[in-house]
Every structure is written in C-alpha cells, then in structure tokens.
Amino acid sequence: MAKNTDAQDTSSKKRGGKRAQERTAFRQRARDLSRKRKLAYLLGLEVRRIVEDLELHEWLLLEIWTSMRVREPLLSVLRTRYHQVKPDDLLMMPVECIDLLDRFYRVVDEFWLYLRTTEDMPTAMSVNYKRYVGRLKRIADPLVQLLDECHRYSSPFPELLPAAQPAP
C-alpha cells in the first residue's frame, strides 16, 4: 500500500511541477511584455521630444548660435538615453522597429557631431539644421507609429489574438 501512495505522490508532484513551470512561463511572458511596452513607450516619447524640440525651438537655437556661437543648447536637445538601452531589451522589439531606431539614432549622432564641430556661418547652419530635422522627421513618423503599435497592441499570447482579417 505504501508503494501506491509513493507513486501517487510522485505523480501529483509531476503535475504540480508542470503547473508551476506553466505559471513561471506565464509570469515571464507577462514581465517581458511589460518591459517591451514600457520600452516602446519611452523610446516613442524620446523620439517625439527630439523632433518636436528641434522644430519648436529652431529659431531660438539658431539665434543663440548666431549671436553667441554657443553649442550647448543645440547639443542638449540631442541628448538621448537610447545608448543606455540594453541589447537584450531591444531584442524584444520587432525587426522593423529596431531598424528604424538604428536609422533615427544614427542621424541624431551625425547631427550631434555636426553641431559639435561646425564653424558654419548662420545661413549655412540654418540650411543644414533644416536638412537634418527633415531627415529625422521622415524617419520619426513611421518609427513613432511602430512604437505606438508595440506599446498598445502587444500580447504575451499572440496566438490568442483574433486573426487579422484581409482587407476587402
């Protein structure tokens, strides 16, 4: 009789162990989803901030450059936290999103380097400023849209989402 009880205990432990593994996997997927959604939200905020600040403060930033040749206000607009993001966190993002993030921040880095080293006169600086802002905006629009989708429509269980209906 004792053998049968031992077999039952082992069987219930196996079932309990499987349930525990499923619960752990569920929690991990939920944590990953939460991190992905938060990262998408924060990156979207940063991309919006950079483009909006460059557009909104263009006149002031160029005026400071023209009159005082001070670089710090221009450079401070381009400060980012993107380079502090861990690669493991970026791996959770869709490939298209990673590609657009890379393209956006490459232009930010290029613009930062230009602003850091330029001795251009105000007119040339204004032309280059508008060119860089235009490049950033062309990349930022689809990037922000993708990041918003990652933030809003992520699911830890994509197999449970309704299938996409083809357009008529």
C-alpha positions in Angstrom: 0.0 0.0 0.0 2.9 2.3 0.7 4.2 1.9 -2.8 0.9 3.1 -4.3 1.0 6.2 -2.1 4.5 6.9 -3.2 3.5 6.6 -6.8 0.6 8.9 -6.3 2.8 11.5 -4.6 5.3 11.3 -7.4 2.5 11.7 -10.0 1.0 14.7 -8.2 4.5 16.3 -7.9 5.0 15.9 -11.6 1.6 17.6 -12.3 2.3 20.2 -9.7 5.8 20.7 -11.2 4.3 21.1 -14.7 1.8 23.7 -13.4 4.5 25.6 -11.6 6.5 25.7 -14.8 3.5 26.9 -16.8 2.9 29.6 -14.1 6.5 30.7 -14.2 6.5 30.8 -18.0 3.3 32.9 -17.9 4.8 35.3 -15.5 8.0 35.6 -17.5 6.0 36.3 -20.7 3.9 38.9 -18.8 7.1 40.6 -17.5 8.7 40.6 -21.0 5.5 42.1 -22.4 5.5 44.8 -19.7 9.2 45.6 -20.4 8.6 45.7 -24.1 5.6 48.0 -23.8 7.4 50.4 -21.4 10.5 50.5 -23.6 8.4 51.2 -26.7 6.5 53.9 -24.8 9.8 55.6 -23.5 11.5 55.4 -26.9 8.4 56.9 -28.6 8.5 59.7 -26.1 12.1 60.4 -26.7 11.8 60.3 -30.5 8.8 62.7 -30.3 10.7 65.0 -27.9 13.8 65.3 -30.1 11.8 66.1 -33.3 9.4 68.5 -31.5 12.1 70.3 -29.7 14.2 70.8 -32.8 11.1 72.1 -34.7 9.7 74.2 -31.9 12.9 75.8 -30.8 14.6 76.2 -34.2 14.5 80.0 -34.2 15.8 80.3 -30.7 18.6 77.7 -31.1 19.8 79.2 -34.3 19.6 82.7 -32.8 21.8 81.6 -29.9 24.3 80.1 -32.3 24.3 83.2 -34.5 24.8 85.8 -31.7 26.9 83.9 -29.2 28.3 80.8 -31.0 27.2 78.7 -28.0 26.7 75.0 -28.8 25.3 73.6 -25.6 21.6 74.5 -26.2 21.8 72.7 -29.6 23.6 69.7 -28.2 21.3 69.4 -25.2 18.3 68.9 -27.5 20.0 65.9 -29.0 20.9 64.1 -25.7 19.3 60.7 -25.6 19.0 57.6 -23.4 19.0 55.3 -26.4 22.6 54.2 -26.0 21.8 53.1 -22.4 19.2 50.6 -23.5 20.4 47.0 -23.2 20.6 45.0 -26.4 18.5 42.3 -24.7 15.7 44.8 -24.2 15.9 45.8 -27.9 15.6 42.1 -28.9 12.0 42.2 -27.8 11.1 44.8 -30.4 10.1 43.9 -34.0 12.9 43.9 -36.5 11.4 46.9 -38.4 11.3 48.9 -35.2 15.0 48.1 -34.4 15.9 49.1 -38.0 14.1 52.4 -37.7 15.6 53.1 -34.3 19.0 52.5 -35.6 18.5 54.8 -38.6 17.0 57.5 -36.4 19.7 57.5 -33.8 22.4 57.3 -36.5 21.1 60.6 -37.9 20.9 62.0 -34.3 24.6 61.1 -33.8 25.6 62.5 -37.1 23.7 65.8 -36.4 25.3 65.9 -32.9 28.7 65.5 -34.4 28.0 68.2 -37.0 26.8 70.7 -34.3 29.7 69.8 -32.0 32.4 70.5 -34.7 30.8 73.0 -37.1 32.2 76.5 -37.7 29.5 77.2 -40.3 28.1 80.7 -40.7 24.5 81.2 -39.7 23.0 80.8 -43.1 24.8 77.5 -43.8 24.0 76.4 -40.3 20.3 77.1 -40.9 20.2 75.1 -44.1 22.0 72.1 -42.6 19.8 72.3 -39.5 16.6 72.1 -41.6 18.1 69.3 -43.6 18.9 67.2 -40.5 15.5 67.9 -39.0 13.8 66.9 -42.2 15.7 63.6 -42.2 14.9 62.9 -38.6 11.2 63.7 -39.2 11.0 61.4 -42.2 12.3 58.5 -40.0 10.4 59.5 -36.8 6.9 59.4 -38.3 6.8 55.7 -39.2 9.0 54.9 -36.1 6.6 56.5 -33.7 3.7 54.7 -35.3 5.5 51.4 -34.9 6.4 52.1 -31.3 2.8 53.1 -30.6 1.7 49.8 -32.0 4.2 47.9 -29.9 3.0 49.8 -26.8 -0.7 49.4 -27.4 -1.2 46.1 -29.2 1.4 43.7 -27.6 0.1 40.5 -26.2 2.1 37.8 -24.2 -0.1 35.3 -26.1 -0.3 36.4 -29.8 -1.9 33.0 -30.6 -4.9 34.1 -28.6 -5.4 37.4 -30.6 -8.1 37.3 -33.3 -6.6 36.6 -36.7 -6.2 39.7 -38.9 -8.9 40.0 -41.5 -7.8 40.6 -45.1 -8.8 44.0 -46.4 -11.7 43.9 -48.9 
